[in-house]
Amino acid sequence: MARRSTLSALFAGTALGCALLTPVTATAATGDYESEDATLSAAKIATNHSGYSGKGFVDFGNLVGSYADYSVNAAQAGTHTLTFRYANGTADDRPMKLVVDGGDKGTVSFPGTGSWTTWKTVTATVQLTAGINHVRTVSASANGGPNTDKLTDSFSAPSDTEPPTPPKNFQASNIRPTAADFRWEAATDNVGVTRYEINRGGNTLKVVDGKTTSATVDQLTPNTSYDISVIAYDAAGNPSQPSNVVGVKTPPSDDKTPPSVPGSLKATGSTSDSISLSWKPSTDDSGSIAGYDVYQGGTVVSTTSQTSATVTDLKPNTSYTFTVKARDPNGNASAASNSVTAKTASDSGTGGGIPSYDKDIAKVDLGWAVGFLPNGNALATERDRFELLQITPDGKKKTLGKIPGVVTTNGEGGLLGLAISPRWNTDHAVYLYHTSSSDNRVVKVTYDGTTLSKTTTPVLTGMSKNQYHNGGRIAFGPDGKLYATVGDAKVKANAQNKSSLNGKILRLNPDGSAPSDNPFYATGGNARYVWSYGHRNPQGLAWDSHGRLWSSEFGESSQDELNLIQKGGNYGWSACEGTIGDCKGTIAPKKTWPTSQAGPSGIEIVNDWIYVAAVTGKQLFATQIKGDSIGTVSAVFSGRWGRLRSVTKTPDGHLWVTSTNNDKLGGTPDTIDNVVVQLKFPGAALAG
């Protein structure tokens, strides 16, 4: 999946709005791409006119919309001249729309050349990023396009690296059940602002051009709270820091019609203390379902946004009866589904499978990551307080100190990941991933069980930061190497650019050097650290019994992901999200969820069961690894503790789960009300 980078075509206009012909400029770096090697749609390769290079040329036919898609491999990011060699034996212009990585870059004029055997060139200037860029020419008239022979890419100038200033005074008004109006003061840039993106968290709600400072965001959900900001971008794809964040709550609509009844409720499996259920989805005239409530008699025992749930904390060898109701955004509830009765398994004491609640451990602010020392005590990071905590197995909590140099991004940045050295008994090293005033970075502190060092040692620096898409998990693999998930920092092109540390899973030695067996080590530079690429905002890291790495990932607006990571693998962002988009030649996820239902954050693997903490879905997912795939995914503890951020196995065979409610805007909540809870494993495994 090639990168959908931010590119800008700079055309000299004609009266018809087409590109002016310009002379070809010789440059040091040039690449030729034969048109017959491009990906074609409603066009064909032909050889019936002489003078072409290569094996033929492309005939676009006499229709609108036929295209050729070139995979242009730019050696260097910056301004590039695209030269198209073509023939047009008619007297009419045959304009082509230019699209670069999904973005419309204007129309290129292809005037008549006098005959079909007379070949000439036209050029357009665009911004490309290093690596693969998809350049598409699309016929824009009923006459179709010219015959195109080849495309030549020439580097002209280095990239603009200066970002725009943040937009100011972002405001909301006229808030309706499904829409709201926004306005802001224009950002400034050394070259020029080309677009604004209105975001909810890390997800884009609306895009407008750089001359527009107001927008209406529609397709909102009634009776729902949103935290929204705006970011400016320039032609080179540099994002500004975000504007101020505006909290918006849409009012209820006048909808009084309940959803349809959930269908075909059935039990799909059981353990000694849980029963898993599934059902067919409901529909609603609003177009969306807010959630489902699972009832045992008249009591709600689980709430979920999905069409499956696992009810936990049940007694062994006992029958239970359940029904399900659907809710729409206005709170209208459907009638109850059919009832289903299922029986829990006997308590065999074998362990594994779907966990159940054991006990509360502690209350924290925003416990983002947890790791265990050899003595059984845990360390935890407080994202917005920048503090490192020690928590004992019986819940005694102690603040060890504040980590120097950490800053917030008023979003997803701060003190994030934590990894305890495998050699802690001798080196006392604790590794941390945090946001600084200039970047995201991995640092090392020492803690000997009594004293936390007052300074940090940089291990790896230079990961770009943003309000969102910072990644932040770190973990030691079974090979003794340190792995880190790094988000794309809201620059989509970073994910495919191996010279950027962003949009990647990185692998490094404990001293911060790059292992020589990394897949792109020979490339040099930042590419030496890249283990996998094509990631938007990767999160959890965990290894199965075969030593294979799994990782979770936040999607943009369609699909969240659970991935089995391959050395050197391309996971598709930004041309592909989950399984949607241009996904050819990249590695597909093992599981996807709608972004409105999951938000998979930290993950853990115990006895080849994967446990995924979900922030958006406010639940824990559990599934068993089966070869190169996974089994049925169960959702447990739906809504019980809110936004679940991390899940970590304990030395004595339990799971610790942390919640991070009130975590969307950064800063410190007034009360210490997020949880660390302990889960226990049942006696029997889930069926299916």
Secondary structure, DSSP 8 states (H G I E B T S, - for coil): --B-----EE--B-TTSEE--------S-EEEEEGGGSEEES-EEE-SSS--STT-EEE--SSTT-EEEEEEEESS-EEEEEEEEEE--SSS---EEEEETTEEEEEE-----SSTT--EEEEEEEEE-SEEEEEEEEE-STT---EEEEEEEEEEEE---------EEEEEES--SS-EEEEEE----SS-EEEEEEEETTEEEEEEETT--EEEE-S--TT-EEEEEEEEEETT--B------EEEE----S--------EEEEEEEE-SS-EEEEEE----TTS---EEEEEETTEEEEEESSSEEEE-S--TT-EEEEEEEEE-TT--B------EEEE---------SS-EEEEEEEEES-EEEEEE-TTS-EEEEETTTTEEEEE-TT--EEEEEE-TT----SSS-SEEEEEE-TTHHHH-EEEEEEE-SS-EEEEEEEB-SS-B-SS-EEEEEEE---SS-----EEE-TTS-EEEEE--TT-GGGGG-TTSSSSEEEEE-TTS---TTSTTGGG-GGGGGEEEE--SEEEEEEE-TTS-EEEEEE-SSSEEEEEEE-TT-B--TTTEETTEES-TTS---SEEEETTT--EEEEEEETTEEEEEETTTTEEEEEEEETTEE---EEESTTTSSSEEEEEE-TTS-EEEEE-TT-SS-S--SS--EEEEEEE--SS----
